[in-house]
């Protein structure tokens, strides 16, 4: 058995408010109720990406059952190189937001301001 890696989107997923048995229906059940929950969930696309990355073989993830994910997985282009995670609250994190085209967060914005102020002080001192 492999350990589940906690990802930030998991805390906001609607499936946390419903029992897991809904998302792992018995054979022959298409998981319609679980898919309806997924359709209303803001984390649906992140959940689907997680299931495809981790080759989840059972259950409803991201609004798709196992067979639907297998078809999607076959049709998907080969994996793009993984982006390194953003280290928030650092100047490098600030740059990573722009490289990855992700909205800038406040900790990274603040870290960049501090970094630029330190650079100005170093230039003045030299």
N, CA, C and O of each residue as an XYZ file, in Angstrom:
504
protein
N       0.840     -1.179      0.000
C       0.000      0.000      0.000
C       0.884      1.241      0.000
O       1.841      1.325      0.769
N       0.562      2.212     -0.868
C       1.348      3.430     -0.940
C       0.686      4.523     -0.115
O      -0.533      4.541      0.058
N       1.502      5.422      0.384
C       0.988      6.528      1.180
C       0.431      7.605      0.257
O       0.974      7.839     -0.823
N      -0.642      8.256      0.673
C      -1.232      9.338     -0.094
C      -0.477     10.616      0.226
O      -0.306     10.979      1.390
N      -0.033     11.286     -0.812
C       0.645     12.560     -0.641
C      -0.409     13.642     -0.489
O      -1.248     13.814     -1.373
N      -0.380     14.378      0.618
C      -1.350     15.458      0.840
C      -1.014     16.599     -0.098
O       0.132     17.041     -0.179
N      -2.011     17.060     -0.794
C      -1.844     18.192     -1.686
C      -2.805     19.284     -1.241
O      -3.865     18.988     -0.690
N      -2.447     20.546     -1.475
C      -3.274     21.651     -0.972
C      -4.741     21.586     -1.407
O      -5.624     21.935     -0.622
N      -5.016     21.154     -2.621
C      -6.397     21.119     -3.099
C      -7.257     20.133     -2.311
O      -8.479     20.276     -2.281
N      -6.653     19.157     -1.687
C      -7.415     18.126     -0.968
C      -8.202     18.707      0.205
O      -9.266     18.196      0.552
N      -7.688     19.765      0.811
C      -8.384     20.368      1.948
C      -9.685     21.043      1.529
O     -10.612     21.160      2.330
N      -9.756     21.490      0.267
C     -10.942     22.203     -0.215
C     -11.907     21.308     -0.987
O     -12.980     21.762     -1.384
N     -11.547     20.063     -1.201
C     -12.370     19.166     -2.015
C     -13.687     18.823     -1.311
O     -13.713     18.559     -0.108
N     -14.758     18.831     -2.071
C     -16.082     18.525     -1.507
C     -16.195     17.076     -1.036
O     -17.014     16.774     -0.168
N     -15.393     16.186     -1.589
C     -15.484     14.773     -1.200
C     -15.134     14.569      0.276
O     -15.482     13.541      0.856
N     -14.462     15.524      0.876
C     -14.143     15.416      2.309
C     -15.400     15.514      3.163
O     -15.412     15.083      4.316
N     -16.466     16.087      2.587
C     -17.713     16.251      3.327
C     -18.655     15.063      3.151
O     -19.718     15.006      3.771
N     -18.256     14.115      2.301
C     -19.082     12.951      1.985
C     -18.265     11.704      2.302
O     -17.038     11.728      2.211
N     -18.924     10.633      2.668
C     -18.221      9.393      2.978
C     -17.500      8.828      1.755
O     -17.978      8.988      0.632
N     -16.365      8.174      1.957
C     -15.576      7.652      0.839
C     -16.294      6.557      0.052
O     -15.975      6.323     -1.113
N     -17.259      5.886      0.678
C     -17.953      4.810     -0.024
C     -18.696      5.314     -1.265
O     -18.921      4.549     -2.203
N     -19.077      6.590     -1.274
C     -19.745      7.170     -2.436
C     -18.808      7.183     -3.645
O     -19.254      7.020     -4.780
N     -17.520      7.376     -3.402
C     -16.539      7.509     -4.479
C     -15.905      6.177     -4.881
O     -15.114      6.126     -5.824
N     -16.241      5.121     -4.184
C     -15.772      3.778     -4.523
C     -16.992      2.860     -4.598
O     -17.170      1.970     -3.766
N     -17.839      3.098     -5.627
C     -19.084      2.339     -5.737
C     -18.816      0.875     -6.075
O     -17.758      0.542     -6.609
N     -19.771      0.004     -5.766
C     -19.604     -1.418     -6.098
C     -19.584     -1.607     -7.617
O     -20.039     -0.744     -8.367
N     -19.054     -2.736     -8.050
C     -19.013     -3.045     -9.486
C     -20.408     -2.941    -10.083
O     -21.391     -3.367     -9.476
N     -20.482     -2.377    -11.266
C     -21.766     -2.222    -11.937
C     -22.426     -0.888    -11.675
O     -23.322     -0.497    -12.424
N     -22.018     -0.175    -10.640
C     -22.563      1.145    -10.327
C     -21.658      2.168    -11.016
O     -20.436      2.090    -10.896
N     -22.250      3.124    -11.735
C     -21.442      4.082    -12.480
C     -20.966      5.273    -11.648
O     -20.248      6.129    -12.164
N     -21.346      5.345    -10.389
C     -20.883      6.426     -9.512
C     -21.505      7.771     -9.838
O     -20.872      8.810     -9.649
N     -22.747      7.762    -10.329
C     -23.408      9.002    -10.737
C     -23.435     10.041     -9.617
O     -23.177     11.220     -9.863
N     -23.746      9.615     -8.387
C     -23.821     10.567     -7.272
C     -22.450     11.189     -6.996
O     -22.345     12.388     -6.740
N     -21.409     10.370     -7.049
C     -20.055     10.886     -6.822
C     -19.685     11.886     -7.910
O     -19.070     12.912     -7.621
N     -20.046     11.604     -9.139
C     -19.727     12.501    -10.255
C     -20.463     13.826    -10.125
O     -19.954     14.864    -10.548
N     -21.680     13.797     -9.532
C     -22.410     15.042     -9.295
C     -21.695     15.897     -8.253
O     -21.635     17.120     -8.382
N     -21.150     15.248     -7.217
C     -20.374     15.983     -6.213
C     -19.147     16.592     -6.889
O     -18.827     17.759     -6.661
N     -18.469     15.818     -7.706
C     -17.275     16.299     -8.399
C     -17.598     17.495     -9.298
O     -16.803     18.431     -9.392
N     -18.759     17.470     -9.958
C     -19.134     18.550    -10.870
C     -19.268     19.888    -10.141
O     -19.070     20.944    -10.742
N     -19.600     19.849     -8.856
C     -19.756     21.081     -8.075
C     -18.478     21.473     -7.340
O     -18.447     22.503     -6.666
N     -17.425     20.669     -7.459
C     -16.212     20.878     -6.673
C     -15.186     21.719     -7.429
O     -14.916     21.475     -8.605
N     -14.620     22.705     -6.747
C     -13.601     23.558     -7.350
C     -12.276     22.818     -7.558
O     -11.453     23.238     -8.372
N     -12.072     21.738     -6.839
C     -10.814     20.989     -6.925
C     -10.882     19.854     -7.946
O      -9.973     19.028     -8.016
N     -11.936     19.811     -8.721
C     -12.168     18.688     -9.636
C     -11.000     18.458    -10.599
O     -10.543     17.324    -10.736
N     -10.513     19.490    -11.258
C      -9.438     19.296    -12.242
C      -8.137     18.878    -11.564
O      -7.400     18.054    -12.105
N      -7.843     19.433    -10.387
C      -6.639     19.030     -9.652
C      -6.751     17.572     -9.213
O      -5.762     16.840     -9.220
N      -7.945     17.158     -8.835
C      -8.193     15.777     -8.422
C      -7.976     14.826     -9.599
O      -7.364     13.769     -9.451
N      -8.480     15.211    -10.757
C      -8.304     14.379    -11.948
C      -6.826     14.272    -12.315
O      -6.343     13.186    -12.635
N      -6.112     15.386    -12.270
C      -4.668     15.362    -12.549
C      -3.952     14.433    -11.579
O      -3.075     13.664    -11.973
N      -4.332     14.508    -10.310
C      -3.736     13.646     -9.287
C      -3.971     12.175     -9.629
O      -3.048     11.362     -9.569
N      -5.213     11.838     -9.989
C      -5.548     10.444    -10.307
C      -4.770      9.951    -11.517
O      -4.314      8.808    -11.535
N      -4.615     10.793    -12.518
C      -3.875     10.392    -13.720
C      -2.387     10.250    -13.429
O      -1.746      9.312    -13.904
N      -1.837     11.177    -12.650
C      -0.414     11.123    -12.285
C      -0.092      9.886    -11.466
O       0.962      9.274    -11.634
N      -1.013      9.522    -10.573
C      -0.779      8.411     -9.646
C      -1.403      7.097    -10.116
O      -1.410      6.107     -9.384
N      -1.919      7.098    -11.325
C      -2.486      5.891    -11.928
C      -3.497      5.214    -10.993
O      -3.421      4.013    -10.735
N      -4.448      6.019    -10.492
C      -5.503      5.486     -9.628
C      -6.372      4.537    -10.439
O      -6.936      4.930    -11.460
N      -6.483      3.315    -10.001
C      -7.197      2.289    -10.764
C      -8.650      2.117    -10.343
O      -9.434      1.514    -11.075
N      -9.020      2.635     -9.182
C     -10.358      2.416     -8.650
C     -10.975      3.744     -8.232
O     -10.263      4.710     -7.957
N     -12.286      3.785     -8.188
C     -12.991      4.932     -7.644
C     -13.194      6.064     -8.632
O     -12.671      6.055     -9.747
N     -13.977      7.048     -8.181
C     -14.256      8.245     -8.969
C     -13.304      9.341     -8.501
O     -13.260      9.686     -7.320
N     -12.553      9.871     -9.440
C     -11.634     10.983     -9.176
C     -11.846     12.030    -10.256
O     -11.881     11.700    -11.442
N     -11.987     13.281     -9.859
C     -12.144     14.348    -10.836
C     -13.352     14.175    -11.734
O     -13.356     14.648    -12.871
N     -14.369     13.508    -11.239
C     -15.594     13.328    -11.999
C     -15.551     12.192    -13.010
O     -16.490     12.026    -13.790
N     -14.474     11.405    -13.011
C     -14.366     10.297    -13.956
C     -14.124      8.985    -13.230
O     -13.411      8.934    -12.227
N     -14.727      7.929    -13.749
C     -14.501      6.594    -13.221
C     -13.228      6.005    -13.816
O     -12.595      6.631    -14.667
N     -12.847      4.809    -13.377
C     -11.600      4.190    -13.841
C     -11.516      4.003    -15.354
O     -10.477      4.277    -15.954
N     -12.598      3.539    -15.972
C     -12.573      3.319    -17.423
C     -12.416      4.637    -18.170
O     -11.662      4.724    -19.139
N     -13.127      5.653    -17.716
C     -13.032      6.968    -18.355
C     -11.622      7.543    -18.223
O     -11.109      8.165    -19.153
N     -11.000      7.331    -17.060
C      -9.627      7.833    -16.869
C      -8.639      7.086    -17.748
O      -7.697      7.685    -18.268
N      -8.842      5.783    -17.922
C      -7.938      5.016    -18.799
C      -7.989      5.553    -20.224
O      -6.954      5.714    -20.871
N      -9.205      5.831    -20.713
C      -9.350      6.385    -22.064
C      -8.662      7.747    -22.148
O      -7.912      8.014    -23.086
N      -8.919      8.592    -21.174
C      -8.310      9.921    -21.149
C      -6.794      9.823    -21.081
O      -6.088     10.574    -21.754
N      -6.298      8.905    -20.276
C      -4.849      8.733    -20.118
C      -4.210      8.345    -21.450
O      -3.137      8.839    -21.793
N      -4.862      7.469    -22.192
C      -4.328      7.053    -23.500
C      -4.335      8.204    -24.492
O      -3.432      8.318    -25.322
N      -5.352      9.058    -24.410
C      -5.484     10.156    -25.371
C      -4.622     11.363    -25.017
O      -4.361     12.211    -25.870
N      -4.185     11.445    -23.780
C      -3.384     12.581    -23.326
C      -2.009     12.556    -23.956
O      -1.433     11.483    -24.139
N      -1.470     13.719    -24.293
C      -0.093     13.743    -24.774
C       0.841     13.318    -23.649
O       0.493     13.411    -22.472
N       1.991     12.867    -24.009
C       2.969     12.441    -22.994
C       3.213     13.572    -22.020
O       3.096     14.751    -22.355
N       3.548     13.188    -20.831
C       3.716     14.116    -19.714
C       4.736     15.209    -20.025
O       5.821     14.947    -20.544
N       4.357     16.427    -19.697
C       5.295     17.544    -19.806
C       6.272     17.444    -18.648
O       5.961     16.835    -17.624
N       7.442     18.033    -18.799
C       8.366     18.013    -17.661
C       7.702     18.671    -16.449
O       7.061     19.715    -16.567
N       7.865     18.059    -15.314
C       7.240     18.575    -14.087
C       7.869     19.905    -13.691
O       9.087     20.075    -13.737
N       7.016     20.833    -13.305
C       7.498     22.116    -12.807
C       7.913     21.926    -11.355
O       7.203     21.264    -10.598
N       9.030     22.483    -10.955
C       9.391     22.374     -9.546
C       8.366     23.127     -8.699
O       7.791     24.114     -9.159
N       8.136     22.677     -7.484
C       7.158     23.371     -6.644
C       7.644     24.776     -6.305
O       8.845     25.033     -6.224
N       6.697     25.667     -6.113
C       7.027     27.044     -5.739
C       7.314     27.076     -4.249
O       6.502     26.622     -3.443
N       8.472     27.615     -3.886
C       8.820     27.790     -2.477
C       8.331     29.186     -2.106
O       9.000     30.186     -2.365
N       7.161     29.230     -1.500
C       6.522     30.513     -1.193
C       7.295     31.276     -0.122
O       7.914     30.695      0.769
N       7.234     32.594     -0.244
C       7.892     33.452      0.736
C       9.371     33.646      0.458
O      10.122     34.045      1.348
N       9.800     33.367     -0.770
C      11.207     33.529     -1.145
C      11.289     34.293     -2.459
O      10.331     34.295     -3.232
N      12.425     34.945     -2.722
C      12.596     35.601     -4.024
C      12.503     34.595     -5.177
O      11.960     34.913     -6.235
N      13.028     33.391     -4.977
C      12.935     32.367     -6.014
C      11.471     31.981     -6.253
O      11.070     31.717     -7.386
N      10.692     31.952     -5.194
C       9.270     31.670     -5.333
C       8.578     32.744     -6.154
O       7.699     32.452     -6.964
N       8.983     33.996     -5.937
C       8.440     35.120     -6.698
C       8.690     34.914     -8.187
O       7.780     35.084     -8.998
N       9.917     34.550     -8.551
C      10.250     34.315     -9.963
C       9.493     33.101    -10.507
O       9.057     33.106    -11.658
N       9.336     32.059     -9.679
C       8.650     30.844    -10.125
C       7.191     31.126    -10.469
O       6.640     30.509    -11.380
N       6.563     32.050     -9.749
C       5.175     32.413    -10.072
C       5.086     32.873    -11.526
O       4.166     32.487    -12.247
N       6.029     33.685    -11.948
C       5.997     34.212    -13.310
C       6.351     33.146    -14.335
O       5.726     33.073    -15.393
N       7.347     32.319    -14.033
C       7.736     31.250    -14.962
C       6.586     30.275    -15.187
O       6.358     29.819    -16.308
N       5.866     29.960    -14.118
C       4.785     28.984    -14.203
C       3.433     29.624    -14.509
O       2.414     28.939    -14.595
N       3.440     30.952    -14.673
C       2.203     31.690    -14.980
C       1.122     31.435    -13.946
O      -0.033     31.161    -14.274
N       1.532     31.533    -12.676
C       0.632     31.332    -11.539
C       0.455     32.691    -10.858
O       1.434     33.423    -10.715
N      -0.758     33.051    -10.436
C      -0.952     34.338     -9.757
C      -0.005     34.480     -8.554
O       0.223     33.532     -7.803
N       0.521     35.659     -8.404
C       1.489     35.950     -7.354
C       0.822     35.977     -5.979
O      -0.222     36.606     -5.806
N       1.420     35.296     -5.004
C       0.874     35.279     -3.644
C       1.561     36.367     -2.813
O       2.638     36.848     -3.166
N       0.932     36.736     -1.730
C       1.457     37.811     -0.874
C       2.812     37.474     -0.246
O       3.682     38.344     -0.222
N       3.039     36.239      0.272
C       4.363     35.947      0.849
C       5.500     36.111     -0.159
O       6.575     36.595      0.193
N       5.270     35.714     -1.397
C       6.318     35.854     -2.417
C       6.515     37.315     -2.805
O       7.639     37.761     -3.036
N       5.418     38.050     -2.872
C       5.512     39.485     -3.182
C       6.324     40.200     -2.090
O       7.188     41.023     -2.395
N       6.046     39.886     -0.832
C       6.774     40.506      0.278
C       8.245     40.117      0.264
O       9.114     40.958      0.493
N       8.526     38.847     -0.002
C       9.920     38.389     -0.048
C      10.687     39.113     -1.142
O      11.857     39.447     -0.959
N      10.042     39.359     -2.276
C      10.706     40.059     -3.371
C      10.990     41.508     -2.991
O      12.042     42.042     -3.342
N      10.061     42.155     -2.273
C      10.285     43.539     -1.827
C      11.488     43.617     -0.901
O      12.322     44.513     -1.029
N      11.575     42.677      0.033
C      12.711     42.647      0.965
C      14.016     42.415      0.198
O      15.021     43.074      0.465
N      13.998     41.489     -0.741
C      15.172     41.158     -1.549
C      15.644     42.382     -2.331
O      16.839     42.677     -2.363
N      14.717     43.088     -2.957
C      15.082     44.275     -3.738
C      15.609     45.393     -2.838
O      16.530     46.114     -3.223
N      15.034     45.542     -1.646
C      15.533     46.554     -0.708
C      16.959     46.220     -0.267
O      17.801     47.111     -0.160
N      17.228     44.940     -0.011
C      18.586     44.517      0.363
C      19.562     44.771     -0.775
O      20.691     45.197     -0.533
N      19.152     44.519     -2.000
C      20.023     44.791     -3.158
C      20.339     46.284     -3.259
O      21.485     46.658     -3.511
N      19.338     47.135     -3.066
C      19.571     48.589     -3.127
C      20.575     49.008     -2.049
O      21.464     49.820     -2.303
N      20.425     48.449     -0.851
C      21.352     48.778      0.240
C      22.778     48.318     -0.108
O      23.739     49.045      0.144
N      22.915     47.157     -0.664
C      24.240     46.667     -1.053
C      24.867     47.550     -2.119
O      26.068     47.818     -2.072
N      24.080     48.000     -3.071
C      24.595     48.877     -4.139
C      25.010     50.223     -3.575
O      26.026     50.781     -3.989
N      24.241     50.749     -2.641
C      24.594     52.029     -2.017
C      25.869     51.928     -1.197
O      26.684     52.850     -1.163
N      26.023     50.771     -0.527
C      27.197     50.566      0.331
C      28.481     50.395     -0.473
O      29.568     50.663      0.040
N      28.371     49.950     -1.728
C      29.598     49.701     -2.503
C      30.004     50.843     -3.364
O      31.014     50.762     -4.062
